[in-house]
Amino acid sequence: MAVIYHLAKAEGWVAAMTAGQYHGLADDRADGFLHFSTAEQIVESARRHRAGEPDLMLLSVDPEKLLPGTLKWETSRGGKQFPHIYGAVPVAAVLSVDPLPLGPDGTHIFPAPLPNGEG
C-alpha cells in the first residue's frame, strides 16, 4: 500500500515522540479521525486547509504499520476517497517528518520528490 501523508503541527509531533503515538490536530480530534491524504492529494489539502499556517510538518506514514482496523478510506464532500485514521498513529509507522515551510506567496514548500512527483 502506498505511503499516506498528514499535515501536523511541530508541537504535536514533539509530543508524539515522547508519547510514542501521534493523536492529531484539534481539528482531527473534533472530527473523530485524523485527516490524511495520498501523494496526489496532499498539495491541494495543504493549500485548502492549512494555508498560511506556520510550524507545519509533513508526516509520511506507512499504512502497513498502523494498528489494525484504524485506516478507513472514505469519500469526501468532493467525491474523492481520502485515508482517515480512527485512533492514534504509532510513531513507528511514521517513515519521515519534514518541515513544511511557507513560500513568499503563502504556498507550502514540499520536500522533493513526493512519490507522484509533486514537491
Secondary structure, 3 states (H helix, E strand, C coil): CCCEEEEEEHHHHHHHHHHCEECCCHHHHHHCCEECECCCCHHHHHHHHCCCCCCEEEEEECHHHCCCCCEEEEECCCCCEEEEECCCEEHHHEEEEEECCECCCCCECCCCCCCCCCC
